Each structure stands twice: as C-alpha cells, then as structure tokens.
Amino acid sequence: MNALHVLVADDEPVSRTVVGAMLKKAGYIVSYAPDGEQAWQRLDGPTAPALALLDWEMPGLQGPEIVERIRNKQTPTPTYVILLTSRDSSADIVRGLRAGADDYVCKPANEDELIARVNVGARVVQLQAALADRVRSLEEALANVKALQTLLPMCAYCKSVRNDQNYWEKVETYFTQHSGVSFTHSYCPNCYDRYVRPELEALDDARAVQDRLKRK
Amino acid sequence: MAPDPALDPAVLDTLRQLTLPGEPDVLTDVLRLFLDEAPKKIRALQAAFDAGDAPQMARLAHSLKGSSGNIGAGALMDVCRRLDELAAAGDLTRIAPLLAALTEEYHRAELEITQLLQTS
C-alpha cells in the first residue's frame, strides 16, 4: 500500500502528538494543524491530504463546519474525514455524520480501533482514486471519438480523407479501419441517371453499330 | 494498600511502543508536552472561575480531559469530566471543591511523570 497522507487537526498538543505517533507507526505520512482555520487551509489547498482526522472542538472552525466545507467543494477525490470526539452521545455522533463526516473515533483514541478505521478510510480513498482515473480515461476516449466525428479533413475534389498518420486515403478505407464499418458498392438513382444510363446507352449504340457492320 | 497509580501503566506502555526506530521517544515527548500545558490550563480554569466565565471553563476542562485521557491519567480525567459537565450546564456553585480536587490529582500525576522522565 502506498503511504497516504493524513492531516491531524487538534488544538490540544498531547492528543495531536499521540494520534500522529499512532498513524506514523502504521505507515502513514502525518502533518498537523493546531486549529480549524489552518486545517481548512490545508484541506482547501492544491495538495489536500487524502485523509483527515479532525477534532470536533477547535478554536476557529470546528470539525463539523470543516466537514461541511469539504463536502461543498465537490471534487472527484474528496478527503476522507474522521471526526475525533470526546462527545460520545449518539445525538452528537449522528450530527457529525450528517454534516458529512465519513466516520468518527471517540477520544482518547484506542490505537487498534483508530488504525482500523483509518485503514478503512485508506481503502475508500484508493477505490475513489481508481474510479476517478477510470472516469478520466473514459472522458478522454469519448473526446477522441467526438474529434473523429467532427474534424475529419476531406479533399474537396477527390473526397479522400486525411487519416491520423497524415496520409490521404479513401473514405471507405478510413472508416473500415476506424469504426469497423464495411462498404458495399452500389449507386443512387441520381448517379444512375447521370453515369450509369449514358454508359449503358453508349454500349447499346456501339452494339447496334457492330450489328449493322456485320450485316453489310 | 498502595494507592492506584495516577497514570495507567497499560496506556504508558502503548505510548512507549509508538516510538519508531531513530525517532524521538513518543512517551517522553507526550509527557513533556503535558507538563508544559496542563498547569497553564489549570491556572486559566481558576481565572475563568474567578471571572464567572462558565463557557470558558467548559472549554478548558474539556481540553484538559482530552490530554489527561491520552496519558492515562484516569482520576484527573474524571475530575475534568465533572468540571466540563457542570460548567457546560452553567452551574458554578459546586465547582470550588472540584478545582481543589483537580489541583490534587494534577500533582499526583506530575509526581509520577517527573519520576518517569528521570528514569527514562
């Protein structure tokens, strides 16, 4: 498993240090924020951590408020948030989860429980990242298909099209290669009148001339 | 019968085992942080009590409850919890004896911490 980055936000240095040491021992990369405002700055920045452990009560912004802000950002890979709380009444826990927290851990944190819950978070983060990658490559593929449909250079005279390797080829060849369409040749009524009928008539005329010559 | 230790040995063991090779000792770090921080909080609690500021008392007691829990100072944590509950309810009438108990429990913890830091 790649080492994921976890932000620990707690105004209380003892708790912050203990939780951070537990995470480091479990192989995570840890950074710290001593209050809600600084935690939000890190979470709102370009290199937001994959996971965050937020203390419920901090000066500035409280844990649930930060969670709401994260949820309002609507990024494809949002930070997985665990609230750290010494509030253990179920009403408080429900409030934290309703605000958008992914999980909660009661303080003082038990090492095994904390790490087990953070590992669950890490799994979710990795699944989410894989899903976001997949969506991105599908979007790219879709964009290529659209480009193929909308921007196909065609010779105004001979109707050849320029392929992706900058070679000119017949429309039939191009589409057979790019879309699996195969062509069968026929003619439309207009072209029948314009090309086919005159050729057939010319053929008949020639045959009539030959017959006349033979009879002579 | 010897009194219960102020700090839970199981919690101290857990903290000891958090130290990674080549890194500073976690237990020592945490205990020093606690000694640095707890007396300030206790003085601030007394000041908030004198000023009749219940919300501030609740905040401080809550925070001190968290740090005492982290080092396994169970009795200190219990006093903080009761202070937190009373102050959060705005009831300052029964606080004075709790503040005395707080100082008492802190000193018991401080003594053990100082011994631990000397031996480690």
Interface residues (C-beta under 8 A of the other chain):
Chain A: D11 E12 P13 V14 S15 T17 V18 A21 M22 K24 K25 E57 S86 K107 P108 E111
Chain B: T14 L15 Q17 L18 T19 L20 E23 V26 D29 V30 L33 F34 E37 R59 H62 S63 K65 G66 S67 G69 N70 I71
